[in-house]
Amino acid sequence: MRPRPRGCTFASSGDDAHAIEFHERLGFVRTTETPLRRHENGETVEFRAVETSDAAPPDKVLVRLDLGPPRAWPGTETILTAGPSISAREASYVWDAARTGWNHHWADYIKRFEKAFAEYVGTRYALGFSSCTGALHLALLAVGVGPGDEVIVPDITWVASANAVAYTGATPVFADVQLDTWCLDPAAVEAAISPRTKAIVPVHLYGHPTDMNAILGIARRHGLRVIEDAAPAIGAECHGRRVGGFGDFGAFSFQGAKLLVTGEGGMLVTDDDELYKRVYTLWDQGRTPGTFWIGAQGWKYKMANVQAALGLGQIERIAELIEAKRRIFDWYACGLAGIPGIHLNHEASWARSIYWMTSIRLDESLDLARDALRTRLAERKIDTRPVFPTISQYPIWPRRQPPCPTATRIAERSINLPSGVCLTRQQVDYVCAALADELRKG
Ligand SMILES: Cc1ncc(COP(=O)(O)O)c(C=O)c1O
């Protein structure tokens, strides 16, 4: 490899201003600026350094630029919490779907995406949806959840997990989470069960799996259905198995901030023939297969072929995308090691997280308020997200329930750090240094 040049000299007048700007963007810095005077001698013109006795404005300024030290981020852009990786593979599939995916080919990419997805998760069936929320809704209906029933949901999650319960007419009941995994605490689930409980919705929050062995054990003992909300957790593993295939159904999201994106979109997976048939009819407007006859109440939550083309490209690259997320987490773990007052999310011994969001919890011993820290990081061009509030607080639920204590502790003191899958080591190092600096200032 050729060595990078160590120095470079430009005059700053006329077109050279562009050259200076270009090199500054590449990391060159101005080292000297020499005023020049124009001298004509017959037919030749030359520029010489201005004499110290010469007070008139110079004709030009010679600017010398040298390659600066590795530049601390940022230039002008904010380092974002999310953002996908889209390769030429996805672009070519989408282009193909847009040109050819009509009439008899309207579902070609949908079928390929569903097949590849089911194979990856390890289930017999996968059905494309317009959102994970829709997938959760129909999964709950398919297992028979309805008015008068209760469904147990963790107190920290995106509201969609409980909204889907409310759409069926059932009541979400909020259970506490574990301090280390941020996912449902089996003991809290057990305590929340009543004679009306019909199902549990474990959420694999921020890409870390819920302990499904414990949840399935409870469900079996009490005769409950399990719908996994795996919205942000494609490829996460629990005891060596990929999430989504443990429960009666598993639902995934491909909304734009997720690891696997289709813009908006979702997937519902199941291993159960009967449940698949039931949910398919609900998903297809209640239509009798192969006809325009409507034999039951149904819904419209379908995925488009062009979206599925994007999704297919993404699932074919999923191992690479997960590795990138895990690498980003490792960079954070390295950069934040030994900084007092923060707890980095980590993997339980039985889990393989995809670290959709690398996150920290601020220790109660810190005086610095969470949102003050976020404001200061934003001033340094670092985007962060507050962890979801405890969702039991929202005024929309039919039954009032106090927030759960561990969920409250996490929700009030935790932050998602920039975790976009294309982040560079330099950006993560910059975030770690900024975070350490702000925590030191207090
Ligand atoms: C835990 C969880 N559940 C459900 C959803 C809903 O997904 P969608 O936006 O695809 O409906 C999300 C989306 O952010 C989520 O994070």
The ligand as an ORCA input file, in Angstrom:
! r2SCAN-3c Opt
* xyz 0 1
  C     -40.652     -4.733     21.355
  C     -41.444     -4.287     20.155
  N     -42.611     -4.847     19.892
  C     -43.351     -4.508     18.819
  C     -42.911     -3.526     17.961
  C     -43.809     -3.135     16.837
  O     -43.242     -3.345     15.574
  P     -43.902     -2.678     14.298
  O     -43.511     -1.242     14.306
  O     -43.326     -3.416     13.127
  O     -45.370     -2.852     14.393
  C     -41.697     -2.898     18.189
  C     -41.226     -1.865     17.287
  O     -40.392     -1.043     17.605
  C     -40.930     -3.287     19.318
  O     -39.753     -2.715     19.611
*
